[in-house]
Amino acid sequence: MIDDEANIRLLLKEIFSLSGYAVEEAENGCVALKMVKEKQYDLILMDKRMPVMNGEEALSEIKKLTDTPVYVVSAFQSAEEIDRLYQLGAAGILTKPFVMKDVLEIAEQFADA
């Protein structure tokens, strides 16, 4: 889970943990990139708008290192932004505010893939 907002990371980590998933978190794309270099993940959920390294930059770099599915989360997106995210390798897009049931279904789809 990659998001610059600590409260969102905390909420999602709690919900995923209660559902039986192990969660690691990063506050920006640079930290996430270091993590991906060291470990293989089943799924990455990543905010699009973050400081230091934004979601598009991080997605581009992460996809050079792994085929792990990356879902990008964003409140603001145009059709062009969505197309660009898919071109960069996003497995899917989640629009904020999102429904936790949908996020858990995505996690279930990729668990132990």
JOSULSUL-V429655 format. One record per pair of residues at least 12 apart in sequence whose ideal C-beta (glycine too) atoms are under 7 Angstrom apart, sorted by the first residue. I is the first residue (numbers start at 0). J is the second residue. If there is no record, write none. Layout:
# JOSULSUL-V429655
i->{I & I}
j->{J & J}
This chain:
# JOSULSUL-V429655
i->{0 & 0 & 0 & 0 & 1 & 1 & 1 & 1 & 1 & 1 & 1 & 2 & 3 & 3 & 3 & 3 & 3 & 8 & 12 & 14 & 15 & 18 & 20 & 20 & 27 & 27 & 27 & 27 & 28 & 28 & 28 & 28 & 28 & 28 & 28 & 29 & 29 & 31 & 31 & 31 & 32 & 32 & 32 & 35 & 35 & 35 & 36 & 39 & 39 & 40 & 41 & 41 & 41 & 41 & 42 & 42 & 42 & 42 & 43 & 43 & 43 & 44 & 44 & 45 & 45 & 45 & 45 & 45 & 46 & 46 & 47 & 47 & 47 & 48 & 54 & 55 & 55 & 55 & 58 & 58 & 58 & 58 & 58 & 59 & 62 & 62 & 68 & 68 & 69 & 69 & 69 & 70 & 70 & 70 & 70 & 70 & 71 & 71 & 71 & 72 & 72 & 72 & 73 & 73 & 74 & 76 & 76 & 91}
j->{12 & 22 & 24 & 44 & 25 & 28 & 31 & 43 & 45 & 46 & 57 & 46 & 26 & 27 & 46 & 49 & 50 & 24 & 24 & 99 & 106 & 103 & 106 & 110 & 49 & 50 & 51 & 52 & 49 & 51 & 52 & 53 & 54 & 56 & 57 & 51 & 52 & 45 & 57 & 61 & 57 & 60 & 61 & 61 & 64 & 65 & 64 & 65 & 67 & 67 & 109 & 110 & 111 & 112 & 67 & 68 & 106 & 109 & 61 & 67 & 69 & 70 & 72 & 57 & 58 & 69 & 71 & 72 & 72 & 73 & 71 & 72 & 73 & 73 & 71 & 83 & 84 & 87 & 71 & 84 & 87 & 88 & 89 & 87 & 87 & 88 & 90 & 109 & 88 & 89 & 90 & 89 & 90 & 91 & 93 & 105 & 84 & 89 & 92 & 93 & 95 & 97 & 94 & 95 & 95 & 92 & 94 & 105}
